[in-house]
């Protein structure tokens, strides 16, 4: 099993961060999806700006998740901007 996680960015998040996918080691001290969002925003100014003020939707291993959902090495974490419609 890989010690890395895969982070996927969709829609305007993908455009704002400049990539659709990144593979990275699970950061030390990060154990939930919310921890990961905070870590990404705290360590990357572009991501901080992209996430700011958004209620980002999360999926872990293709299942809807919350910020409290546990994550582990080998997981796929997908991040979506809020859906708008009319």
N, C-alpha and C positions, 0 to 999 in steps of 0.2 A: 504494500500500500504506500502511496506517495505521501511525503511529508508536506506537500504543497496543497494549497487550495486554488481553485479556479474562481475568479470573480468575473461575472458577465454583466455588461452594462447595456441597457436597452433604451431605444427612442432618444429623447433629448439628452439623457445622461450620457449615452454613447457619444453624441456629438460634443457635449461639453467637456468630457474628459479625454477625447481624442482617440479612443480605442473601444472595441467591442468586448475585449477579453484580455485578462491578464492572469498569469500563473505566478504565484508567490508563496514563499514559506508562510505557514500560519504564524502570524506575529506573536511574540512572547506576551503572555497575559491576556490574549484575546480568546474568549471562550464562548461568546454569543454573537449573533448577527449584529446586535446593537454595538457591541464592543468593536466589531470590525468597521462599522460605519464611522464611529468616532476615531478609530485609528487611521483610517484612510483620510478623513478630513483633517486630522491633526498633523499628518506627515506629508500632505500634498496640497499645496495652495489651490491648484486647479480643481481638485476634487472638493475641497472645502467650499469653494465658490459654487460649484455645480450642485452640491447637496443643500446649500444654505436655504432655509425656509421651506424645504420640500418635505412632504410626508412620503418618504420613499417606501415603496412596496418591496418586499423581500421574498425570495423563494430559496429554500435550501434543498438541494438534491431534487429539484423540480416539484417541491411541495410548498404551498403557501406557508410563510413563516412570520414570526413577530420578532421584534428586537431581542426578546428573551430566549429565542430558539438557540439551543446549543449548536456550535459548529466544531468540527474537528478536521485534522489533516485528511486530505483526500476528498473533502466536500466541494460541491459546486454551489456558489452563492450568486444568485441573480438579483440585480437591482433594477427597479423600474420606477420611473417618475409616476406621480399620481395621474390617474386617467381622467381626462376631461371629455365631456361630450355634450350633446345638446339635443 
